[in-house]
Amino acid sequence: MKEEMDVSKTLPFDLSTLEKLTQTFETPFHIYDEQAIRDNARRFLRAFDWIPFKQYFAVKATPNPYIMKILKEEGIGADCSSMAELVLADRVGLTGAEIVFSSNNTPADEYRKARELGVTINLDDISHIDFLDREAGLPELLSFRCNPGSCIRGKGNTIIGAPEEAKFGLTRDQIFQAYALAQKKGVERFGMHTMVVSNELDMENLVQTAQVMFDLAAELSHKLSICLEFINLGGGVGIPYHPEQQPVNLEKWAESVQRLYEKILLPLGMKNPTTLATECGRVITGPYGYLVSRVLHKKAIYKDYVGLDASMADLMRPGLYGAYHHITVLGKEEVPHDFCYDVTGGLCENNDKFATDRMLPPIEVGDLLVIHDTGAHGQAMGFNYNGKLRPKELLLKPDGSVQMIRRAETLEDLFATLDFKGV
Ligand SMILES: *Cc1c(COP(=O)(O)O)cnc(C)c1O
């Protein structure tokens, strides 16, 4: 019963520091560990130091300027897929080639913004060549998002599913047509992108993505004489939400990619060899964020419930995907986990639960619970259904001090778009 022992999930704070912190910052909040984010970013980049490499942080994972700034300082750019994300990246001081615009079903004004900022544009469909040309003009450098369909053998996974069932990207055949068309329209420089996995922990699937892309790059080189400037392997590298899971060995992954690169791409003998990029979100910040919440109520009916002051508005993944997030009851780490609870929020939705049938130590009203791995796709996914307000975000700095990097929403924020005067 490894989970009961809570062996592999550590915390950068203890009960007394957090209790003190909640005197200044009321729960619920997400708190991010800056030093751990920096250390991890360095390790990630070091794994790919055998090649000119750029990692673009998927802004949607944690769209907070402080986090983006920290990553920028570590040499990480931004992967944007909406107007808001482009504006955020711009306001954080990221420029041009430090930003990739990897959107789908894209409106014209977003393409215009992307062109204005001079970011690298990655098209999700062949029809968008003409659309972009008409609405914003074609850039000199263009990338296409490839959906390799059934050449990825795996069964896909629960978030993105099998590639053929996913709405993203161009088919293999369209890829060739798209580059040819763009060439005809005067585009001279090219990149290629894919994103076919999500929260993937299986090394084989991650490496296979690179293999499919490299094979395709070689074919493009032979058939259309296109020398890709970069191949963007996308995001989707998983993290061990469950204490029994192992993290992806970044160094081993990068080494396998290197071997494939040397086998498939180097023999092409390009004058300017293809560089590599990734646009990971989750694996960059996910494990270094924590949702801290206090127990408001206990309820014993057909099952035992623990009600938190946080809800699906603060963290949607368990409710949306049935995703596992580990929970630590602070100060009771060593107490036997022999009580079974559903840990819930207060939304009028029965799936507003952080955990179902979870073995935990005995919980009392007022206990502080830490929900792990909320550093990516946590606060960002929050929503206002039921008029729930989204929480604040805190940054635990390397010197141990804590800074609020986003305040909690207020009722005024929630009502800001309403017109009471006309009522
Ligand atoms: C969501 C997304 C990512 C990041 O995914 P992670 O699972 O956070 O690594 C990268 N690229 C695109 C296009 C995405 O939609």
The ligand as a Tripos MOL2 file, in Angstrom:
@<TRIPOS>MOLECULE
LIG
   15    15     1     0     0
SMALL
NO_CHARGES

@<TRIPOS>ATOM
      1 C1         -2.1260   21.7920  -24.5640 C.3       1 LIG1
      2 C2         -1.0930   21.9050  -25.6090 C.ar      1 LIG1
      3 C3          0.2530   21.7810  -25.2920 C.ar      1 LIG1
      4 C4          0.7490   21.4610  -23.9220 C.3       1 LIG1
      5 O1          0.3170   20.2460  -23.4390 O.3       1 LIG1
      6 P1          0.9380   19.6520  -22.0740 P.3       1 LIG1
      7 O2          0.1690   18.4130  -21.8720 O.co2     1 LIG1
      8 O3          0.6730   20.6720  -21.0350 O.co2     1 LIG1
      9 O4          2.3850   19.4510  -22.3180 O.co2     1 LIG1
     10 C5          1.1690   21.9660  -26.2970 C.ar      1 LIG1
     11 N1          0.7780   22.2470  -27.5510 N.ar      1 LIG1
     12 C6         -0.5050   22.3740  -27.9020 C.ar      1 LIG1
     13 C7         -0.8560   22.7020  -29.3070 C.3       1 LIG1
     14 C8         -1.4800   22.1980  -26.9430 C.ar      1 LIG1
     15 O5         -2.7700   22.3110  -27.2950 O.3       1 LIG1
@<TRIPOS>BOND
     1     1     2 1
     2     2     3 ar
     3     2    14 ar
     4     3     4 1
     5     3    10 ar
     6     4     5 1
     7     5     6 1
     8     6     7 2
     9     6     8 1
    10     6     9 1
    11    10    11 ar
    12    11    12 ar
    13    12    13 1
    14    12    14 ar
    15    14    15 1
@<TRIPOS>SUBSTRUCTURE
     1 LIG1         1 GROUP 0 **** ****
